[in-house]
Every structure is written in C-alpha cells, then in structure tokens.
Amino acid sequence: MKIKSQRDFWSGLMFVVVGVVFAVGATNYSMGSSARPGPGYFPLILSVLMAILGGFVLFKSLTIETEGGDPIGAIAWRPLLVIVASIAVFGLALPRLGLAITVPILIVMTSLAGDEFKWKGVLVTAVVLTVGSWAIFVLGLKLVIPMWPSFLGG
C-alpha cells in the first residue's frame, strides 16, 4: 500500500499511538459509570476519540491522492523551542509572579514564535486570556492560584 500523503500518515499515526497509550494509562484509574464517572472515565473517552480520529486521518493518507505526496517539510525549530520555553517559564513563574503577570508573559513569548507579531493583537489577547483564566480557574472552579506576585502578598 502506497502512502499518498506523508503529513497525514505521520500525524494520523501519532494520534493513534498517543490515543492508545493514554487509553491504556487511563485504565489504571477507576472508570465509574456514565452517571458517576471516575477519574479514568474522561481520559479514556478522550484518548479513544483521539485514536479514532487518528485512524480516520491515517486512512485518508492511504486512500486520497495529494499533489506531490504532501511531503513533510523541515522541522520548525524556532517555534518549537519558543513554545516549549514559554511553557517552562509559565510553570516556573506562576507561583512567584501570579496569574495576572504570568499569563501576559506567556502570551507575549508564544507570540514571538510566529512570523507575524503585532503588539495590539498580543495585548488584547493577553487581557482577554488573563481575565478568562481568572474567571474560569479562580472564580468558577475555585482553584487556589495566586493572582499577584508573592512579594505583594498575593
């Protein structure tokens, strides 16, 4: 069987493998029932859906012809490293600087990964995501996340 789209083949295979691995991992937790789901119920459902989606993409890569075989290009190292560094900085900074400062830092850093950077859009996104994160995690879910830097008593 000939691979007709390299991108779809490898991404589909990745989705199937990750879905299966997480489905197996989710079986270590109690499932509960659909009325009272346990801690393994939601991860199992998501991982099975991911594996099924990957199966569809994998099937498509083997059946639908694409122009030139849709080859995989070079690895985009800059965006990859900037995103990974941004996540690491977020994890390290959140307990010290609080949500109100750390989320905008994350947004600015991740925006630098792309080719187009516009301050207005980045600042609007930072404000919306900071307020949204506060509303969802602190106000809605009642998680104990520092809002302000620890040196300010936050």
Secondary structure per residue as TSV (DSSP state, phi and psi in degrees):
chain	resnum	aa	ss	phi	psi
A	1	M	-	360.0	135.5
A	2	K	-	-96.6	135.8
A	3	I	-	-78.2	121.9
A	4	K	S	-98.7	-14.7
A	5	S	-	-145.6	106.9
A	6	Q	H	-62.8	-41.6
A	7	R	H	-60.1	-49.2
A	8	D	H	-65.2	-37.9
A	9	F	H	-61.6	-52.6
A	10	W	H	-70.6	-35.8
A	11	S	H	-70.4	-39.7
A	12	G	H	-62.6	-43.6
A	13	L	H	-62.0	-40.4
A	14	M	H	-62.6	-44.4
A	15	F	H	-62.0	-42.0
A	16	V	H	-64.3	-47.3
A	17	V	H	-63.5	-47.9
A	18	V	H	-63.3	-42.8
A	19	G	H	-60.4	-44.7
A	20	V	H	-66.7	-43.7
A	21	V	H	-61.5	-44.8
A	22	F	H	-71.3	-31.4
A	23	A	H	-65.0	-42.9
A	24	V	H	-64.1	-42.0
A	25	G	H	-64.3	-34.5
A	26	A	H	-69.6	-22.4
A	27	T	T	-70.8	-11.1
A	28	N	T	-76.8	-11.2
A	29	Y	S	-106.1	158.2
A	30	S	-	-71.4	140.0
A	31	M	-	-85.1	-35.5
A	32	G	B	70.2	-149.3
A	33	S	-	-131.2	175.3
A	34	S	S	-68.1	-27.0
A	35	A	S	-77.2	-35.4
A	36	R	S	-133.9	78.8
A	37	P	B	-68.6	141.8
A	38	G	-	-88.2	-176.6
A	39	P	T	-67.3	-17.6
A	40	G	T	-96.0	-9.1
A	41	Y	H	-65.4	-55.0
A	42	F	H	-65.1	-46.7
A	43	P	H	-61.1	-35.8
A	44	L	H	-65.0	-46.0
A	45	I	H	-61.8	-45.8
A	46	L	H	-63.1	-42.5
A	47	S	H	-69.6	-35.5
A	48	V	H	-66.3	-43.0
A	49	L	H	-61.4	-38.9
A	50	M	H	-64.1	-43.1
A	51	A	H	-65.6	-39.3
A	52	I	H	-64.8	-45.1
A	53	L	H	-59.0	-43.7
A	54	G	H	-61.4	-37.0
A	55	G	H	-62.7	-41.6
A	56	F	H	-62.9	-44.9
A	57	V	H	-65.0	-40.6
A	58	L	H	-62.6	-43.7
A	59	F	H	-61.3	-43.1
A	60	K	H	-61.3	-39.0
A	61	S	H	-66.8	-22.4
A	62	L	H	-97.2	-12.1
A	63	T	H	-116.5	-34.2
A	64	I	S	-99.9	120.4
A	65	E	-	-71.3	135.0
A	66	T	-	-119.1	153.8
A	67	E	G	-67.3	122.2
A	68	G	G	75.3	6.4
A	69	G	G	79.3	3.3
A	70	D	-	47.5	61.7
A	71	P	-	-67.6	157.5
A	72	I	-	-80.6	130.9
A	73	G	-	-83.5	-170.3
A	74	A	-	-68.3	152.9
A	75	I	-	-71.2	130.2
A	76	A	-	-83.1	87.6
A	77	W	H	-66.6	-41.7
A	78	R	H	-59.1	-54.3
A	79	P	H	-60.8	-38.9
A	80	L	H	-60.2	-49.0
A	81	L	H	-68.9	-37.5
A	82	V	H	-65.8	-42.6
A	83	I	H	-65.9	-44.9
A	84	V	H	-63.2	-43.2
A	85	A	H	-63.9	-38.6
A	86	S	H	-61.9	-43.0
A	87	I	H	-65.5	-40.9
A	88	A	H	-63.9	-43.9
A	89	V	H	-62.5	-41.3
A	90	F	H	-59.7	-47.1
A	91	G	H	-62.5	-38.3
A	92	L	H	-76.3	-34.7
A	93	A	H	-85.2	-28.5
A	94	L	H	-55.1	-48.8
A	95	P	H	-66.2	-26.0
A	96	R	H	-92.4	-40.1
A	97	L	H	-103.0	-15.1
A	98	G	-	83.1	165.6
A	99	L	H	-65.4	-37.6
A	100	A	H	-65.8	-24.5
A	101	I	H	-103.3	-36.5
A	102	T	H	-70.2	-39.3
A	103	V	H	-63.9	-46.4
A	104	P	H	-61.1	-36.3
A	105	I	H	-61.6	-44.0
A	106	L	H	-60.6	-44.7
A	107	I	H	-64.2	-43.9
A	108	V	H	-64.7	-44.8
A	109	M	H	-63.2	-46.1
A	110	T	H	-68.5	-28.9
A	111	S	H	-65.8	-26.8
A	112	L	T	-72.9	-11.6
A	113	A	T	-72.7	-26.8
A	114	G	S	-87.6	174.1
A	115	D	S	-84.7	-24.2
A	116	E	-	-108.8	121.9
A	117	F	-	-130.1	117.9
A	118	K	-	-127.4	121.4
A	119	W	H	-56.8	-40.3
A	120	K	H	-60.8	-49.0
A	121	G	H	-64.3	-39.2
A	122	V	H	-65.3	-43.6
A	123	L	H	-67.2	-40.8
A	124	V	H	-63.1	-44.8
A	125	T	H	-61.5	-42.2
A	126	A	H	-62.0	-43.5
A	127	V	H	-65.5	-47.5
A	128	V	H	-62.1	-45.2
A	129	L	H	-71.5	-32.4
A	130	T	H	-67.0	-48.4
A	131	V	H	-64.0	-42.4
A	132	G	H	-63.1	-41.9
A	133	S	H	-63.4	-42.6
A	134	W	I	-62.5	-46.1
A	135	A	I	-63.5	-43.0
A	136	I	I	-75.2	-52.8
A	137	F	I	-84.3	-41.7
A	138	V	I	-87.3	-52.3
A	139	L	I	-75.1	-51.2
A	140	G	I	-76.3	-53.1
A	141	L	S	-90.3	-5.9
A	142	K	-	58.0	35.9
A	143	L	-	-78.3	147.3
A	144	V	-	-89.5	90.8
A	145	I	-	-122.6	128.1
A	146	P	-	-64.6	133.1
A	147	M	-	-87.4	-33.3
A	148	W	S	-124.4	163.6
A	149	P	-	-56.9	146.4
A	150	S	G	-63.1	-30.4
A	151	F	G	-73.3	-10.5
A	152	L	G	-99.1	5.2
A	153	G	T	86.7	15.6
A	154	G	-	-87.4	360.0
